[in-house]
Structures are given as structure tokens and as C-alpha cells.
């Protein structure tokens, strides 16, 4: 109960309430962007300062290696499960969303651990960065494979005179997709999306502004060490909690706006949005226990495995897998999984890890 009284959680609840009662409270887009930039910069600096103090140890290697393993296993397992209830493209998009990570959930978890006096490695910010891209790459590969399987029989059966207009329309980006075209069991099919090269996806993933800022700030913190930490403490330390509360207020408003779309989803998908993160977190905790990862790092790995992306993945998937339905993967991650992790998940994962690690 005490975890629910954390100011960050309460501001998130306030944002949800304001959205549900249709208040005119809103956060200007420029301020929202500034807050996200601030949180990523501060998080990267904290990670760099911590890594400068600890050095690159076997514990660091174990935590980062486990992060990469989870980033591959979770989206693949999710795709296998989701393929039973969704079309291939929708399954790939949702699996990518739940295989990637939420930076805001991670930042909230670090703040919660600090409030509970649970130490963790600042290098876990690098783990978060490493876990963002593999799910996107796997989803694009799955989508490309699906297109190849669909194109072979279609090309053989359809006269070339009928194929050309469709290709022309797809290249102009003029197709509007309905729910039946992208859901499970619809008879209509969306025009094939672009077959993207993995090299292009890798380049865009690692040069993305959020990744670049996070890793760049971490390098700066690593290079400047204790002197940089003392100089930046008023910025990256003292202001952090207040900025996080403001950002979670805005996220609460966004969550409330996505709730109507959540009500339209099938019970099977809602069950996945709730149970999937719990299973992903359980897998992370089990592997962390086997590898004897430090307690705070294990909590953050569980949080990362349980989180779902609602910014980075949707931005890429909208273009890379246009056959998938955006309202599907955005509403589930932002309307169900994000609030579940913020309110209940983070304290739950922390308590489970503490009991296991402390005997």
C-alpha cells in the first residue's frame, strides 16, 4: 500500500482521473518532449557516474548479457503465442511492442528502488538501450518472411495487369486500412509494406534520438566521473523526482485517452496484456537468480522484461509493418500494461526479488 502513496504514482493516477472526467488539463507537446529529453539525459548521466565508480565487472557483464537474451526470447515467444489469435503481421507488431521496453517504466522503477534504499547498477540504463532494438529487428524479419510467403502464390495467380495498379497505389501510400484488413480472419488484405533491409533498421535504431542521448549522456558521465556528478547533481539529481512526476501526469492523461480503444479489444488480447508481462518478469527473475545477478539489477531486468514500448516501436512499426493495426498494439501497451506496471508491477517485482535474494 505504501508504494501506491509514492508521489510519482499519485500524479499518474491524477492524470488518468483528469482524462476520465474530461478535464481541460493538458501538457503542451513541447513540454512533454522537454521532459522526456530531460529524463533520458539524467538517467544516462546517473548510469555513467555509477559505471565510473564500479568499473566493468563480471556482474555488469552478466546483467547486460541477460538483458540481450531477454530482448530476443520475449518477442519470439510472444509471436508464437499471439499467432494463435492474430494475423501474422499483427502478431509481429504486438510481439515487438512487448519485446521492447518502456523508458518511463524503467525510470519510475529506478526512482522506486532509491526510495526503498535498494541499490542497483547505474549501467542498467545501458541494458535498457540494448533491449530496445532486437524486438524491432525480429518483427521486421518476420514481416518480410510473411510477405515473401504471400507474394509467391499471389504473383503466380494474378495477371500482371492487375498487380501494377496495386503496387502503384501502395508506393503512393494512399491505402487506408480497415479493421477487417488487419485483424484475425478478415478477408481483405492490406497492400504489402516495404521490405526493409536489416542494416537500415539497425542504423535507425542506434542513431535514434532517444538512444543517442541516453548512451551519449552515459559516456559523458563515465568520462567525467565524480567531478561531473558533483557538478550535475542539482540538475540530474535534485530535479529528477519532480520532473518524473510531471511526466507521469502527462502519461496518465495519455492512458485515459487510450482506454476507449482498450474496451474494443478481445478478451484474449487483454489477458495477454496482463499475464504476458507477469510471465516475462518471472522469466527475468528466474534467469537473474541462476546467474546470481545483484538484487537491484534483477528488479530492473524484471521491470524491463515486463514493460512494453509505446513510443519507439510504434514509430518504426507504423512504417515497417503497415499491414498491422496501430490501435491494437498502442492501446494494449499504453492502456493496459503501462498502468499495470506503474501501479502494481514495480512494487510486486521488487518484493518477489527481495524475498528470493534475502532468503
N, C-alpha and C positions, 0 to 999 in steps of 0.2 A: 504493500500500500504506500510505503514511504516513497518508492520510486515514481509513483503517479503524481506526487506533490513536487516533483522537480520543476523549476520554472520553465525549462525548455518544453517539457511535455505539456504543461498547462497552457503555454502560449500556442502550441499546436492545437490543443483542444479548443482554445478560444477562436482560432481561425476557422476550424470546422464548424463551430457553433454560429459564427458570424455568416458563413456561407449558407448554412442551412436555413437561417431566418431571413436570408436575402438582404443582409445589411449592405450599405454602400461602402463599407470598409474595403479598401483595396490597396495593394502595394504597387506603386509605379514600376513599370518594367525596368527603367534604368536603375532604380534602387535594388530591385531583385537581382539584376545582373551584377551590380557592385557587391552585394552581399555574398553571392556565390564566388566571385573572384577573391574577395577578402578571405573567406573560409578556406578555400583551396591554398591560397598563399600562406596563411597562418599555419595550416596543417602541414604543408611542405616544410616550412621553417622549423616547426617543432620536431618533425621527423629527422631533419638534417642535424639539428642540435643534439638529439638523442643518439644518433648514429655516430656523431663525432665523439661523444663521451664513451660509448660502449665499444666501438670498433666493429669490424665484420667478423663475427664469431660463428661457431658451428650452430649455435642457437638461431642466429639470424638466417643462416643458410637453410635450416630446417623449416623455419616459418615461411620463407619466401618460396621454397620448393613445394611445400604443401599448398600454398596459395595457387601456384600454377597448375598443380594436379587437380585441385578442385575446380578451377576455371575450365578445365577440359571435361572432367567427368560429369559435372552437374548439367551442362546443356545437352550432352549426348544422352544421358539418362532421361532428361526431361523430354527430349524429342521422341524417344521410344514410347514413353507413356502418353504423351499428347497426341501422337499419331493415331491412337485408337479412337479419339473423339473429334479430331480436327483434320482438315485438309493438310497436305504436306507443307504448303507454304505458310499457312497459319501456325502449324506446329513448330516450324523452324523459327518463325518470328517470336512466338511466345517463349520457346526454349532459349533463344538468345537473350530475351529480356530477363529471364530468371537465372540464366547462367552468368550474366554480367553483374555489376554491383551498383549500389547507390552510395554516392559520396556523402550525402546528407545523413543517411542512416549511420554510416561509419563515423562521421564527425560527432553525431549525437552519442554514439557508443563510447568514444574516447572521453567525452565530457562526463558521461555517467561513471566510467571507471575511475576517473580522477575524483569525482565526488564520493566514491566508495573506497578511496585510497587503495585501489588495485593497480599495481604497476604494470606497464606494458611497454613494448619497444616502439619507439617513435618510427623505426624503419617499417612498421606495418603500413604506413602511408604508401611505401613502395609496393607492398603486397596488393593494396587496393588498385594501384595503377596497373600492375601486372595482370590482375584478374578482369580488367575491363574488356580487353580486345579479343581473347580467344573465342568467346562465345559468338561474337560478331562474325569472325572469320569462319567458324564452323557453320553458322547459319547460312552464310553466303555460299559456301561449298555445297551444302545440302540443297539449296535453292537451284544452283547451277546444275546439279545432278538431276533434280526433278525436271528441269526444263529440257535437258537432253533426252530424258526418257519420253517426255511428252512430244518432243519435236520429231523424233524418228517416225512413229506411226502417222502423225499428222501430216508430215511432208509427203509421205507415200500415198496418202488417201486424198489429199486436197489438191485440185488443179492449181498451177502456178498463178493463173489469172485471178484466183480468189484469194491467194495468200498476199499478193502485193499490196492491196488496199489496207489490209490489216496491219502489215508491217509499217506502212507509211503513217497510219494513224498512231501507232504505238510510238514511232520516232518523234512525232509532234507532241507527245504527252497529253493527247486530248481525250483519253479514255477515262470515263467515270465509272468506278466500280461499285456495284451494289452488294448488299449483304449476301445475297444468294450466290454471287460470283466467287466469293472468297470464303464462305463458310464451309461446313461439312455437309456434303450431299447435294450441293446446288448443281444445277445442270449447266448454267452459264459458266464460261471460263474467261479469266482476265487475259488481256494481251500479254505475251511473255515479257518479263522485265529484262534489263540489261544483264549480260553475262560478264560480271566484273572479275578482273584479274586479282588474285590474292595479293600481289605486290602493291596494287593500288590501295586495297583495303588496309594493308599494313602501314603504308605511308600515311594515309589519312588518320589512322588510329594513333600513331605515335607523334604526329605533328598537330593533332587536335589541340585547341587552345587549353582545355582543362588539363590534359595530360602534360602538356609542355610547361604550364605554370606550376603544377604540382611537383613534377620532377625537377624543374629548374630551381624552385624555392628550396627543395630538399638539398640540392647540390650547394646552393648558397649557404644554407645552414650548416652543412658538413664542412665547408671550407672555412667559414668564419668562427665556428666553434663557440666557446664560452663567451668570448668578447662580443660576437654577434648576438648571442642570446641575451646578454645584459642590455645591449643597445636596443633590441627589438621587443623587449619584454612589455613595455606599455602598449605596443601595437598588437603583437601576436599572442600575448598572454592576458593582460588586464581587460582588453575589449572583447575577447573571444566569446565569453558566455552571453553577453548582451547581443552581439551580432547574431549568434546562433538562435537566440530567442526570436529576434526579428525575422530571420529567415524561416523558422518553423511556423511562425504566424502566417507568413505568405504561403507556405506549403499546406497549412490547414485549409486556407481558402481554396487552393487548387484541388485538394482532396474532395472538398464539398462539391465543387463543380463537376467532378467525375463520378459522383455517386449515382446519378440517374443512369449512366451507361452501365454501371455495375449491376443494377437491378435487371438489366436485359440479358445478362449472361446466363448460360446454362448452369445448373447445379454442379455438374461435373467440373467445370472450369473454376467455379467458386471454391469447390473443395480443393482443387489443385493449388489455388492461390493461397489457401490457408495451410494445408497439410504439406505441400511441396517445400516451402521454406523451413518448416519444422524438421522434415527429413533431411534436407540439405545441411542444416545446422547440426543435426545428430551425427551425420557422416563426418563433418569437420571436427566435431568434438572427439569422436572415436579415433580418427587418424591422428589428431593432435596428442591424444593420450598415449597412443602407441609410440609416437616419435618423441614423447616427453618434451613437448613444446611448453614454454613458460605459460603460466596461468592467464595472464592478461592477454598474451598473444592468441591463446586458444579461444578466448571470448571473442576477440575481434575476428578471427577466422570464421567462427560460427556466425557472427553477425554478417560478414561479407558473403558467406555461402547462402545465408537465408535472405539476403536483400535482393532486390530486383531493380534494374535500371529503368528510369522513366524519362531520361534526357538523352544520354549518349546513344543507346541502342535505337530508340525510335527515330532519332535523327538520321541514322545510317540506314535502317531497315526500310523506312519510307521510300528511299530511293533504290536500295539494292534489292528489295523484295516487294515491289509494288502490288504483287498478287495478294499479299496478306492484308488483313483488315486492321488499320491503325487503332480504331476504337477498342479492339479486342485486347491487344497487349498493353496499351496505355491505361485503360480503365482497371485492368486487373492489378497491375503493378502499383499504380498511384492510388487507386480507390480501395484496395483491399490489403495488399502486402505491406505497403509503406506504413500506414497507420498501425497495422498489427505489430510490426517490428518496433516502432517508436514507443508505443504504449505498453505492450506486453512482452514482446520478443527479447529486447535487450536485457531487462532485469531477469527474465527466465533463463536465458543462456548464461548469464553471469552466475546465477545461483547454482545451476547444474554443474558448471565448471568448478566453482569453488568447492562444492561438496565432493566431487571426484578427486580434485587435486589435493585437497586438505584431508582426505581420508574420512 
